[in-house]
């Protein structure tokens, strides 16, 4: 991040986050979500999988139950009650018409002005390789925003077409453009991550606050100096 980040746009009232896995929103944007819901904005979540491949010691059906419950708890912490799960397979989400169709259906149901996604690029900030699930969902999300407004694409998917998405914002992007100050919601963001306790234990994370402080402070150095969430904003 070599350029100064701009303040995130605020001229919207409804948002829909569309990501691959439980915990994607939390690691990417929960502090921003908490700030938005505190300001009276409406945010809903669509998770395309139930994270069933995320815990090696749990067979997939049981893992899905655990991670779905943790996601719902996590979402409530930042003011989100509307959480939906899709039936795509964790770890092997394929880009294609079925994925676009499911996201299109969600956009038409929720009718958001802002759609929130997770990094769709090949790499994360710092150069680490991004996962196929993240890339495929992010790419399908960009396409589904257009699909949702065209009544002749998925004409059997209701309700009426929705052409009202004005912005798409991607968390954890290597090319962020905007940011949200999370000074007032920092603790909520940490708690929302910590709510994924079974998953965190499985991947060996014992300290959330320390790394999250470092990451958000680094983002804030290119914004207003305090902890911040950086986003890649695409205006339609």
MODARA-V886910 format. One record per residue. N is the residue number from 1. NEAR is the number of other C-alpha atoms within 10 Angstrom. D_CENTER is the distance of its C-alpha to the mean C-alpha in Angstrom with 2 decimals. Layout:
# MODARA-V886910
N&NEAR&D_CENTER, N&NEAR&D_CENTER
This chain:
# MODARA-V886910
1&15&20.19, 2&7&23.70, 3&10&23.25, 4&16&22.73, 5&21&19.38, 6&17&19.66, 7&15&18.57, 8&18&15.51, 9&13&16.93, 10&9&17.60, 11&10&19.44, 12&14&17.12, 13&15&17.05, 14&19&14.47, 15&25&10.75, 16&24&8.67, 17&25&4.94, 18&26&5.62, 19&27&4.89, 20&29&8.13, 21&27&8.76, 22&29&9.18, 23&26&8.41, 24&22&5.47, 25&29&3.67, 26&24&7.40, 27&18&8.42, 28&23&6.28, 29&26&6.35, 30&30&8.12, 31&30&11.32, 32&26&10.55, 33&30&9.48, 34&26&12.76, 35&22&14.66, 36&21&13.79, 37&17&14.74, 38&14&17.76, 39&10&18.78, 40&11&18.93, 41&16&15.99, 42&19&14.50, 43&26&10.85, 44&22&10.17, 45&25&7.74, 46&22&8.54, 47&25&8.47, 48&24&10.83, 49&24&12.70, 50&27&13.97, 51&27&13.93, 52&23&17.68, 53&19&18.51, 54&22&17.02, 55&20&20.15, 56&12&23.36, 57&9&25.75, 58&14&24.39, 59&12&25.15, 60&17&22.23, 61&12&23.07, 62&12&23.38, 63&21&20.31, 64&21&18.24, 65&13&19.93, 66&20&19.25, 67&24&15.56, 68&24&15.04, 69&15&17.14, 70&21&15.41, 71&25&11.98, 72&20&13.88, 73&16&15.65, 74&27&12.76, 75&26&11.22, 76&14&14.79, 77&18&15.19, 78&24&12.94, 79&21&14.51, 80&19&12.45, 81&16&14.88, 82&14&13.73, 83&17&11.83, 84&16&12.66, 85&18&12.96, 86&15&14.21, 87&11&17.07, 88&19&16.20, 89&16&17.56, 90&18&15.58, 91&17&16.51, 92&13&18.16, 93&19&15.85, 94&16&18.01, 95&17&17.36, 96&12&19.71, 97&12&20.81, 98&12&19.69, 99&19&16.01, 100&23&16.41, 101&20&18.34, 102&20&15.90, 103&27&13.15, 104&27&16.09, 105&22&17.26, 106&22&14.15, 107&31&14.24, 108&21&17.94, 109&16&17.70, 110&16&15.36, 111&21&16.70, 112&25&14.09, 113&19&15.12, 114&25&11.73, 115&26&8.90, 116&28&5.50, 117&29&4.56, 118&29&4.98, 119&29&8.71, 120&25&11.08, 121&21&14.17, 122&15&16.74, 123&16&16.39, 124&16&14.47, 125&15&16.09, 126&8&19.43, 127&9&19.93, 128&9&18.63, 129&11&18.05, 130&15&14.59, 131&16&14.42, 132&18&15.34, 133&24&12.60, 134&22&9.90, 135&21&12.45, 136&22&13.51, 137&28&10.40, 138&23&9.60, 139&19&13.30, 140&24&13.66, 141&29&11.12, 142&17&13.34, 143&15&16.34, 144&23&15.44, 145&24&15.15, 146&18&18.79, 147&25&19.70, 148&30&18.78, 149&18&21.40, 150&16&24.13, 151&15&26.19, 152&10&27.82, 153&15&24.71, 154&17&24.05, 155&13&26.70, 156&10&26.71, 157&17&23.08, 158&16&23.29, 159&14&23.49, 160&16&24.55, 161&23&22.75, 162&23&20.30, 163&18&20.65, 164&17&19.22, 165&22&15.88, 166&15&16.88, 167&19&13.90, 168&22&10.88, 169&23&8.94, 170&28&7.44, 171&25&6.66, 172&23&9.27, 173&22&11.36, 174&20&15.09, 175&19&16.11, 176&23&14.53, 177&20&16.47, 178&22&15.46, 179&26&14.66, 180&26&14.43, 181&23&17.11, 182&24&16.09, 183&17&19.69, 184&13&19.97, 185&20&16.76, 186&23&16.88, 187&13&18.43, 188&20&15.99, 189&26&13.13, 190&21&15.48, 191&18&16.41, 192&27&12.98, 193&27&12.72, 194&22&16.36, 195&21&15.90, 196&22&14.86, 197&15&18.50, 198&16&19.64, 199&22&17.04, 200&18&17.65, 201&12&21.34, 202&14&21.18, 203&11&19.76, 204&9&22.12, 205&12&20.10, 206&12&22.46, 207&10&21.51, 208&14&18.10, 209&16&19.50, 210&10&21.48, 211&11&19.03, 212&17&16.32, 213&16&19.19, 214&12&20.20, 215&15&16.89, 216&21&16.21, 217&20&19.92, 218&18&19.99, 219&25&17.38, 220&23&19.50, 221&15&22.60, 222&19&21.59, 223&22&20.84, 224&17&22.83, 225&14&23.69, 226&17&21.77, 227&26&18.45, 228&28&15.63, 229&27&12.03, 230&34&12.44, 231&31&10.66, 232&23&12.13, 233&23&13.15, 234&15&14.75, 235&11&17.23, 236&10&18.69
